[in-house]
């Protein structure tokens, strides 16, 4: 056989082999593609069935109204401090109960005295927690000390529960050298890194998405901690409320949203602010576990928050608690509530005072007495007034703190501006407090 014939035969055999392998490979690919397509079809059918099940199909034309969802309000204590017979309350031990009560009493005294001090010109501004103490203390008491709290501006009771001192309150209100915030904030805009209490921000609702994000970090850290975020029903009308709740729900973050629904967004009553079943129904809409409680009932608030914390941390999911309460004072010392609500309304809510209700519960359990109460109130009045007199004599923050804590080393422009400020103070000392130029 010639070389050409051998070569042709070899090429022919090679081509036959390649053809066979190609056909086999193509057949294998076709089988695989068919199997993949079949698997995808099965997954699609399963997904469609799941979606249809979740959609909950109907063939009747009907609209859903707010009446279809009526969320009940959890109440445990009656006005006289007696628990409802069928009430489901989480156990509250004596130490926590007394600490909670003393915190509420302290804040009521502090608020009364600071409003008076503002009227006397000793403070520039103040916001009270009056009437809402149980909503704040009851929720704060249910947390762990390392859980983060992000407040609005009416939750000083939570900070006190964690150990904020009278000196620290006064220092912040006066903005002097005792102020942890170095005099850079408005009064009542407290904060404490040590007590895990984020510094207050004036713009409404900014803390809500921040809380969702901070709680996301807590989830990643895996330390079993959560964030509790306070806000009012007025703040729930801000866009950040919706962004924050949606983020928390979708990202599954361990955050407890506590809405203090006190009836008024400054001067706007709730019936002029929103329709539907309050703020709680919005939590349901975002797929968030939700409960509504009597915000003047400390046991109800405490019980709900204990359960909320357990759920949030165990499942890495948010919870919304709406506390139905009432702002007994004005919005702030700049507000006169007589312009938008009547005395009769206020008197009705004074009968539901959260401190009186919880005090009766303590008396019924023989954990407290009227004599104890008298002595405690006198102690707090004396302490608050004495500390105010002491702290208001203290100097302001050192002037140089104006340009610290932003850059590691202040820029040359900042240094030049600071030199100009010092020169200005030297020329016009009579127009500034004696301690204003302290370096």
C-alpha positions as CSV (number, residue, x, y, z in Angstrom):
1,X,0.0,0.0,0.0
2,X,1.3,3.4,-0.9
3,X,2.1,6.1,1.7
4,X,-0.7,8.1,0.2
5,X,-3.2,5.3,0.7
6,X,-2.0,4.8,4.3
7,X,-2.3,8.5,4.9
8,X,-5.7,8.7,3.5
9,X,-6.8,5.7,5.5
10,X,-5.5,7.2,8.7
11,X,-7.2,10.5,8.0
12,X,-10.4,8.7,7.2
13,X,-10.3,6.7,10.4
14,X,-9.5,9.8,12.3
15,X,-12.4,11.6,10.9
16,X,-14.7,8.7,11.6
17,X,-13.5,8.7,15.2
18,X,-13.9,12.5,15.6
19,X,-17.4,12.3,14.1
20,X,-18.4,9.6,16.6
21,X,-17.0,11.5,19.5
22,X,-18.7,14.7,18.3
23,X,-22.0,12.9,18.0
24,X,-21.6,11.4,21.4
25,X,-20.7,14.8,23.0
26,X,-23.6,16.5,21.3
27,X,-26.0,13.8,22.5
28,X,-24.6,14.2,26.0
29,X,-25.0,17.9,25.9
30,X,-28.6,17.6,24.6
31,X,-29.4,15.2,27.5
32,X,-27.9,17.5,30.0
33,X,-29.7,20.5,28.6
34,X,-32.9,18.6,28.7
35,X,-32.4,17.6,32.3
36,X,-31.5,21.2,33.3
37,X,-34.5,22.5,31.5
38,X,-36.7,19.9,33.2
39,X,-35.3,20.9,36.6
40,X,-35.8,24.6,35.9
41,X,-39.4,23.9,34.8
42,X,-40.0,22.1,38.1
43,X,-38.5,24.9,40.1
44,X,-40.5,27.5,38.2
45,X,-43.7,25.5,38.7
46,X,-42.9,25.2,42.4
47,X,-42.1,28.9,42.6
48,X,-45.4,29.9,40.8
49,X,-47.3,27.6,43.1
50,X,-45.7,29.3,46.1
51,X,-46.3,32.8,44.8
52,X,-49.9,32.0,44.1
53,X,-50.3,30.6,47.6
54,X,-48.7,33.7,49.1
55,X,-50.9,36.0,46.9
56,X,-53.9,34.3,48.3
57,X,-56.0,34.5,45.2
58,X,-59.6,35.5,45.1
59,X,-62.2,35.8,42.3
60,X,-64.3,38.3,44.2
61,X,-63.9,42.1,43.6
62,X,-63.4,43.5,47.1
63,X,-61.2,46.2,48.6
64,X,-59.5,46.0,51.9
65,X,-60.2,48.8,54.4
66,X,-58.5,49.8,57.6
67,X,-61.5,48.2,59.4
68,X,-60.2,44.8,58.4
69,X,-57.2,45.2,60.8
70,X,-58.0,46.3,64.3
71,X,-55.0,45.8,66.6
72,X,-55.9,45.4,70.3
73,X,-54.1,47.2,73.1
74,X,-52.4,45.1,75.8
75,X,-53.4,46.2,79.3
76,X,-52.2,44.5,82.5
77,X,-52.8,47.0,85.3
78,X,-56.0,48.7,86.1
79,X,-56.0,52.3,87.3
80,X,-55.9,51.1,91.0
81,X,-52.8,49.0,90.4
82,X,-54.7,45.7,90.4
83,X,-53.9,43.3,87.6
84,X,-56.7,42.1,85.3
85,X,-57.6,38.5,86.1
86,X,-56.7,37.1,82.7
87,X,-53.6,39.4,82.1
88,X,-50.5,37.7,80.8
89,X,-47.6,39.5,82.4
90,X,-43.9,38.7,82.3
91,X,-42.4,38.3,85.8
92,X,-41.1,41.6,87.2
93,X,-38.8,41.2,90.2
94,X,-38.8,43.5,93.2
95,X,-35.4,45.1,92.5
96,X,-36.3,46.0,88.9
97,X,-39.8,47.2,89.9
98,X,-38.4,49.6,92.6
99,X,-35.6,50.8,90.3
100,X,-38.2,51.5,87.6
101,X,-40.5,53.3,90.0
102,X,-37.7,55.4,91.5
103,X,-36.6,56.4,88.0
104,X,-40.1,57.6,87.1
105,X,-40.3,59.6,90.3
106,X,-36.9,61.1,89.7
107,X,-37.7,62.2,86.1
108,X,-41.0,63.7,87.2
109,X,-39.1,65.9,89.8
110,X,-36.3,66.7,87.3
111,X,-38.8,67.8,84.7
112,X,-40.8,70.0,87.0
113,X,-37.7,71.7,88.4
114,X,-36.1,72.2,85.0
115,X,-39.2,73.8,83.5
116,X,-39.2,76.1,86.5
117,X,-35.5,76.9,86.0
118,X,-36.2,77.7,82.3
119,X,-38.9,80.1,83.3
120,X,-36.5,81.8,85.6
121,X,-34.0,82.2,82.8
122,X,-31.5,79.7,84.1
123,X,-31.9,77.3,81.2
124,X,-32.6,78.2,77.5
125,X,-34.9,75.3,76.7
126,X,-36.3,72.1,78.0
127,X,-38.5,69.1,77.0
128,X,-40.3,67.0,79.5
129,X,-41.2,63.3,79.7
130,X,-44.2,64.0,81.9
131,X,-47.0,61.4,81.4
132,X,-44.9,59.1,79.3
133,X,-42.5,57.8,82.0
134,X,-43.9,54.2,82.0
135,X,-43.5,53.9,78.2
136,X,-39.9,54.8,78.4
137,X,-38.8,53.2,81.7
138,X,-40.8,50.0,81.1
139,X,-39.0,49.4,77.8
140,X,-35.6,50.4,79.0
141,X,-35.8,48.1,82.0
142,X,-36.4,45.1,79.7
143,X,-33.0,45.6,77.9
144,X,-29.5,44.3,78.6
145,X,-27.0,47.1,79.7
146,X,-25.1,46.7,76.5
147,X,-28.1,47.0,74.2
148,X,-27.9,50.3,72.2
149,X,-30.6,52.9,72.8
150,X,-31.4,55.5,70.1
151,X,-33.8,58.1,71.4
152,X,-35.7,61.1,70.1
153,X,-35.7,63.8,72.7
154,X,-38.2,62.8,75.4
155,X,-36.6,59.6,76.7
156,X,-34.3,61.0,79.5
157,X,-35.9,58.4,81.8
158,X,-34.2,55.6,79.9
159,X,-30.8,57.3,80.4
160,X,-31.5,57.8,84.1
161,X,-32.4,54.1,84.4
162,X,-29.0,53.2,83.1
163,X,-27.2,55.5,85.6
164,X,-26.9,59.0,84.2
165,X,-26.2,61.3,87.1
166,X,-27.9,64.6,88.1
167,X,-24.5,66.3,87.5
168,X,-24.4,64.9,83.9
169,X,-28.0,66.0,83.2
170,X,-27.3,69.5,84.5
171,X,-23.9,69.7,82.6
172,X,-25.6,68.9,79.3
173,X,-28.5,71.3,79.9
174,X,-26.1,74.1,80.7
175,X,-23.4,73.1,78.2
176,X,-20.6,73.6,80.6
177,X,-17.4,71.6,81.5
178,X,-19.6,68.7,82.9
179,X,-21.2,68.2,79.5
180,X,-20.2,65.0,77.8
181,X,-21.1,66.6,74.5
182,X,-18.8,69.5,75.2
183,X,-21.5,72.1,74.8
184,X,-22.1,71.4,71.2
185,X,-25.8,70.4,71.4
186,X,-29.1,71.9,72.3
187,X,-30.4,71.2,75.9
188,X,-31.9,67.7,76.4
189,X,-29.8,66.3,73.5
190,X,-28.1,63.8,75.8
191,X,-25.7,61.0,74.9
192,X,-23.4,58.6,76.7
193,X,-21.0,56.1,75.1
194,X,-20.5,54.4,78.4
195,X,-24.2,53.8,78.9
196,X,-24.8,52.8,75.3
197,X,-27.1,55.7,74.6
198,X,-26.6,57.3,71.2
199,X,-26.5,61.1,71.2
200,X,-29.8,62.7,70.3
201,X,-30.3,64.3,66.9
202,X,-32.8,67.2,66.5
203,X,-34.1,66.3,63.0
204,X,-37.1,63.9,63.4
205,X,-36.8,60.2,62.7
206,X,-33.1,60.2,61.6
207,X,-32.5,57.7,64.4
208,X,-34.8,55.1,62.8
209,X,-32.8,54.0,59.8
210,X,-29.6,54.5,61.9
211,X,-31.1,52.0,64.4
212,X,-31.8,49.5,61.6
213,X,-28.2,49.8,60.4
214,X,-26.6,49.6,63.9
215,X,-28.7,46.5,64.6
216,X,-27.5,45.0,61.4
217,X,-23.9,45.4,62.7
218,X,-25.0,43.8,66.0
219,X,-26.3,40.8,64.0
220,X,-23.0,40.4,62.2
221,X,-21.1,40.7,65.5
222,X,-23.2,37.8,66.9
223,X,-23.0,38.9,70.6
224,X,-26.8,38.6,71.2
225,X,-27.4,42.3,71.5
226,X,-30.1,44.5,70.0
227,X,-31.0,48.2,69.5
228,X,-34.1,49.9,70.9
229,X,-35.2,53.0,68.9
230,X,-37.7,55.5,70.4
231,X,-39.8,58.0,68.4
232,X,-43.2,59.6,68.5
233,X,-46.1,59.2,66.2
234,X,-45.3,62.5,64.6
235,X,-41.9,61.2,63.5
236,X,-43.7,58.2,62.0
237,X,-44.9,60.6,59.3
238,X,-41.3,61.2,58.2
239,X,-39.8,59.3,55.2
240,X,-37.0,57.9,57.4
241,X,-39.6,56.0,59.4
242,X,-40.6,54.0,56.3
243,X,-37.1,53.6,55.0
244,X,-35.9,52.4,58.5
245,X,-38.7,49.9,59.0
246,X,-38.4,48.5,55.5
247,X,-34.6,48.1,55.8
248,X,-34.9,46.4,59.2
249,X,-37.5,44.0,57.9
250,X,-35.7,43.1,54.7
251,X,-32.3,42.9,56.2
252,X,-33.6,41.1,59.3
253,X,-32.0,43.2,62.0
254,X,-32.5,42.8,65.8
255,X,-34.1,46.2,66.4
256,X,-37.0,47.1,68.6
257,X,-39.0,50.2,67.4
258,X,-40.9,51.8,70.2
259,X,-43.4,54.5,69.2
260,X,-44.6,56.8,71.9
261,X,-48.0,57.7,70.5
262,X,-48.8,60.6,72.9
263,X,-51.6,62.1,70.9
264,X,-49.9,65.2,69.5
265,X,-47.1,66.0,67.1
266,X,-46.4,69.3,68.8
267,X,-49.9,70.8,68.2
268,X,-51.2,68.4,65.5
269,X,-53.6,65.8,67.0
270,X,-53.4,62.2,65.6
271,X,-56.8,62.5,63.8
272,X,-55.3,65.3,61.7
273,X,-52.0,63.5,61.1
274,X,-53.0,60.0,59.9
275,X,-55.8,57.7,59.1
276,X,-56.0,53.9,59.7
277,X,-55.3,51.9,62.8
278,X,-52.5,54.0,64.3
279,X,-48.8,53.3,63.9
280,X,-48.9,49.5,64.7
281,X,-50.7,48.7,61.5
282,X,-47.7,50.0,59.6
283,X,-45.5,47.5,61.2
284,X,-47.7,44.7,60.0
285,X,-47.6,46.2,56.5
286,X,-43.8,46.0,56.5
287,X,-43.9,42.4,57.7
288,X,-42.7,43.2,61.2
289,X,-43.9,41.5,64.3
290,X,-46.0,44.1,66.1
291,X,-47.9,44.8,69.3
292,X,-49.8,47.7,70.8
293,X,-49.7,48.4,74.5
294,X,-51.1,50.8,77.1
295,X,-48.1,53.1,77.4
296,X,-49.2,54.2,80.9
297,X,-49.1,50.7,82.1
298,X,-45.5,49.8,83.0
299,X,-46.1,46.1,83.4
300,X,-47.6,46.0,79.9
301,X,-44.7,47.9,78.4
302,X,-42.1,45.8,80.3
303,X,-43.8,42.5,79.3
304,X,-44.0,43.4,75.7
305,X,-40.4,44.6,75.5
306,X,-39.0,41.5,77.3
307,X,-40.8,39.3,74.7
308,X,-39.8,41.6,71.8
309,X,-36.1,41.5,72.8
310,X,-36.1,37.7,73.1
311,X,-37.7,37.4,69.6
312,X,-35.5,40.1,68.0
313,X,-32.2,38.6,69.3
314,X,-33.2,35.0,68.7
315,X,-34.5,35.5,65.2
316,X,-32.5,38.5,64.1
317,X,-35.8,40.3,63.2
318,X,-37.3,43.6,64.1
319,X,-40.3,44.3,66.4
320,X,-42.6,47.3,66.6
321,X,-44.2,48.3,69.8
322,X,-46.8,51.1,69.8
323,X,-47.3,52.7,73.3
324,X,-50.6,54.5,73.6
325,X,-49.9,57.3,76.1
326,X,-50.4,61.1,76.6
327,X,-48.1,64.1,76.8
328,X,-49.3,65.8,80.0
329,X,-47.1,68.8,79.5
330,X,-46.4,71.0,76.5
331,X,-44.3,69.9,73.6
332,X,-41.4,72.0,75.1
333,X,-40.9,75.1,77.1
334,X,-41.6,77.0,73.9
335,X,-45.1,75.6,73.6
336,X,-48.4,76.5,75.1
337,X,-50.8,73.5,74.8
338,X,-53.9,75.5,75.8
339,X,-54.0,76.8,72.3
340,X,-54.9,73.4,70.8
341,X,-56.4,71.2,73.6
342,X,-58.7,71.7,76.6
343,X,-58.3,71.3,80.3
344,X,-61.0,68.6,80.5
345,X,-58.9,66.4,78.2
346,X,-55.8,66.9,80.3
347,X,-57.7,66.1,83.5
348,X,-59.0,62.9,82.1
349,X,-55.5,61.8,81.2
350,X,-54.1,62.9,84.6
351,X,-56.4,60.2,86.1
352,X,-54.3,57.7,84.1
353,X,-51.0,58.9,85.4
354,X,-48.5,56.0,84.9
355,X,-46.6,56.8,88.1
356,X,-49.7,56.7,90.3
357,X,-50.9,53.4,88.7
358,X,-47.5,51.6,89.2
359,X,-47.2,53.0,92.7
360,X,-50.6,51.4,93.6
361,X,-49.3,48.1,92.3
362,X,-46.2,48.4,94.5
363,X,-48.3,49.3,97.5
364,X,-50.6,46.3,96.8
365,X,-47.5,44.0,96.9
366,X,-46.2,45.7,100.1
367,X,-43.0,46.6,98.2
368,X,-43.5,50.3,98.9
369,X,-45.2,52.6,101.4
370,X,-46.5,56.2,101.5
371,X,-43.7,57.1,103.9
372,X,-41.1,55.7,101.5
373,X,-42.7,57.8,98.8
374,X,-42.6,61.0,100.8
375,X,-39.0,60.5,101.7
376,X,-37.9,59.7,98.2
377,X,-39.6,62.8,96.7
378,X,-38.0,65.0,99.2
379,X,-34.6,63.5,98.6
380,X,-34.9,64.0,94.8
381,X,-36.2,67.6,95.1
382,X,-33.2,68.5,97.4
383,X,-30.7,66.8,95.1
384,X,-31.9,68.3,91.9
385,X,-32.0,71.9,93.3
386,X,-28.6,71.5,95.0
387,X,-26.9,70.1,91.9
388,X,-28.4,72.8,89.7
389,X,-27.0,75.6,92.0
390,X,-23.5,73.9,91.9
391,X,-23.4,73.1,88.2
392,X,-24.6,76.5,86.9
393,X,-21.5,78.1,88.6
394,X,-19.1,75.9,86.7
395,X,-17.2,77.3,83.7
396,X,-18.0,76.6,80.1
397,X,-16.1,74.1,78.0
398,X,-12.5,75.2,77.1
399,X,-12.7,77.4,74.0
400,X,-10.4,75.2,72.0
401,X,-12.9,72.3,72.0
402,X,-14.6,74.3,69.2
403,X,-12.0,72.9,66.8
404,X,-11.2,69.5,68.2
405,X,-12.7,66.0,67.6
406,X,-13.1,66.4,63.8
407,X,-9.5,66.2,62.5
408,X,-6.6,64.5,64.2
409,X,-4.8,67.8,63.9
410,X,-6.8,71.0,63.3
411,X,-6.1,72.4,59.9
412,X,-4.2,75.7,59.4
413,X,-7.5,77.4,58.4
414,X,-9.1,76.3,61.6
415,X,-6.2,77.5,63.6
416,X,-6.3,80.9,61.9
417,X,-10.0,81.2,62.6
418,X,-9.4,80.2,66.2
419,X,-6.8,82.9,66.6
420,X,-9.2,85.5,65.2
421,X,-11.8,84.4,67.7
422,X,-9.4,84.7,70.6
423,X,-8.5,88.2,69.4
424,X,-12.2,89.1,69.2
425,X,-12.8,88.0,72.8
426,X,-9.9,90.0,74.1
427,X,-11.3,93.1,72.5
428,X,-14.9,92.7,73.6
429,X,-14.8,90.7,76.9
430,X,-17.8,92.6,78.4
431,X,-20.1,90.9,75.8
432,X,-19.2,87.3,76.8
433,X,-19.3,85.1,80.0
434,X,-16.1,85.3,82.0
435,X,-15.3,81.7,81.2
436,X,-15.9,82.0,77.4
437,X,-12.3,82.6,76.6
438,X,-10.9,79.9,78.8
439,X,-8.2,78.0,77.0
